[in-house]
Structures are given as C-alpha cells and as structure tokens.
Amino acid sequence: MLVTGPVAMADPPGLETVHVERARDMLAACEAALPADVAVCAAAVSDWRAERAADRKLKKEGKAPPALSLTENPDILATLARSARRPALVVGFAAETENVVANAQAKRAKKGCDWIVANDVSAAAGTFGGDANRVHLIREDGIEDWPKLAKQEVAHRLAERIAQALEPGTREPFRAEAAE
C-alpha cells in the first residue's frame, strides 16, 4: 500500500494508493495499513501545523497580522517504529544539510527505526531539482555509503536491500531483536 500526500505523479499501477492531505490523516492511513512487513517512511511531513485552522479568509485590515500559534504534527516514523503492530523493518529518511551521517545516526536512534537513508540536501549537493543523489544507508550494524546514483537507481537499490533483509533464513541483523 502507498500512502501519499498531494503529488503531481500518477498512482503506480497495481498498487493500492491512499491519498491524504494532512499529517494526522497520513498517520491514520499508515496505522490502518498495519500489520505490514515493511514501512518505508519517505514523506517530508511538516513538523508543525497551525493549532487552529481558520474557517474563513483572514483579511488584511490595516493592522498587524494575526498571531500564529503552532502545534506539533504527529511523528509518523517514530509512531510506527514503536507500535505494538510494528513492521519487521522500519525505514526512515533523513534529509540533512550538515553532518549528514552523524545527524542521521542520531535520528535513527531517536525514532527507533531500523534503517535511515540519509542524504545531503544542501544547495551544493544538487539533490533538490537534480536527477541524482548520494545516500548513506544507516543501520545499527554499520553504514553503507552509496555512490552518486540516479534517484530511480537509489530506489531500486533500497528495494533490493529490503528484499534481501526479509528473505527467509537471512541473518541480516537489521534489528537487535531479529539478530538474536
């Protein structure tokens, strides 16, 4: 199942797709999809949302703008990683602009996920708007530094790694509990 926010791409053929607009709806759709073998959380969900949505247009009336009060959006990756119906493999993404690997390692530990796919999204890296990406697959047992690849090849390589990790009889220690 694919849970997606608003995108300009067509739904992939042969795949059940759930369209959402808010982070809370995305979390609900992800939880409804459980149990699952794998969760790959690649969405760049905003950390914050307006505490109260206006029910009408807020017009300029020659005075200061209205106060904007924010509240946290749910942390979908951490919620799925800590769920009682947790997938066997939970993969997150870390878009970083500095200290890419160190920040991604800290995020993997904080969120409780098994793997983090980390990439440099600083302007110098050319990731946004570019066709290629260089990622690091951060796991509990080490780091795989991948060469610069077409973004589609990064996706294929990640899918292959996931399939390998889930093969019956694999001793892939993607999670401490699985390695025992």
Beta strands, then each sheet from edge to edge (+ up, - down):
strand 1: 2-4
strand 2: 17-19
strand 3: 38-41
strand 4: 48-50
strand 5: 70-72
strand 6: 89-96
strand 7: 115-120
strand 8: 132-133
strand 9: 135-139
strand 10: 142-145
strand 11: 149-150
sheet 1: 1+ 2+
sheet 2: 3+ 6+ 7+ 9- 10+
sheet 3: 4+ 5-
sheet 4: 8+ 11-
end
